Amino acid sequence: AQTVTQSQPEMSVQEAETVTLSCTYDTSESDYYLFWYKQPPSRQMILVIRQEAYKQQNATENRFSVNFQKAAKSFSLKISDSQLGDAAMYFCAYRSGRGAQKLVFGQGTRLTINP
Amino acid sequence: EPEVTQTPSHQVTQMGQEVILRCVPISNHLYFYWYRQILGQKVEFLVSFYNNEISEKSEIFDDQFSVERPDGSNFTLKIRSTKLEDSAMYFCASSENSNTEAFFGQGTRLTVV
């Protein structure tokens, strides 16, 4: 079974600075997808960024980018120019590419932005 | 922008009672999911639903749970006889197909007393 591990329960960063959230995963599959979801205090799960395992290029969405290291099974999220609105729980998630649709989530990292 | 909507936002129920959580997925989506998040813990998969049947379910999704798409728009999760440990945030999600990302609703907080 696939597992996702986020080793940082909490992180904090100064506003406008850059922060990196770590995620590692374990799978024997070669075809899969990885995601970062944001959960603000409202508790809604919001998709931040997605990466297909077959793509070598790291995904980028505005201030959010990932460092996908397939051999190391690592998928970190970099947030540049941190804003107060970035404060939230961040969950890394894995989904198999073989037709199974379920997401396997990590434990989450609580990100605090210091003004 | 289309979104997944869930009702109610908060449900309080007595232990042993049946509860139905409701979701309206995004209209052109074909795959539907339920996840739950016990307070302070990670989000856990419960069940996926496609073509009017369950396509995958987790160990958590036992005989107490059932899902249904009673009409063309709603997707429901029923818990037959609630237990204290069923208290959690329940998220509905939907995706256009099996390879696209899932969009989540805002969640229903279920409190069993």
Contacts between the chains, C-beta under 8 A, distances in Angstrom:
chain1	res1	chain2	res2	distance
A	33	B	99	7.8
A	33	B	101	7.9
A	35	B	101	6.6
A	37	B	104	7.7
A	42	B	106	6.8
A	43	B	37	8.0
A	43	B	89	5.8
A	43	B	106	7.0
A	43	B	107	5.1
A	43	B	109	7.6
A	44	B	104	6.5
A	44	B	105	7.4
A	44	B	106	4.4
A	44	B	107	6.4
A	45	B	43	7.1
A	45	B	91	6.1
A	45	B	93	7.6
A	45	B	104	3.8
A	45	B	107	7.7
A	46	B	104	7.5
A	47	B	101	5.4
A	47	B	102	7.9
A	47	B	103	7.0
A	47	B	104	8.0
A	50	B	101	5.5
A	91	B	42	7.0
A	91	B	43	6.3
A	93	B	43	7.9
A	97	B	99	7.4
A	99	B	98	5.8
A	100	B	56	6.0
A	101	B	31	5.5
A	101	B	33	6.9
A	101	B	48	4.8
A	101	B	50	7.7
A	101	B	55	6.8
A	101	B	56	6.7
A	101	B	95	6.8
A	101	B	98	5.2
A	101	B	102	7.6
A	102	B	33	7.2
A	102	B	45	4.1
A	102	B	48	5.9
A	102	B	56	5.8
A	102	B	58	7.4
A	103	B	33	8.0
A	103	B	35	7.5
A	103	B	43	7.6
A	103	B	45	6.3
A	103	B	102	6.5
A	104	B	45	7.1
A	105	B	42	4.9
A	105	B	43	4.4
A	105	B	44	7.4
A	106	B	42	6.5
A	107	B	41	7.7
A	107	B	42	4.8
A	108	B	42	5.9
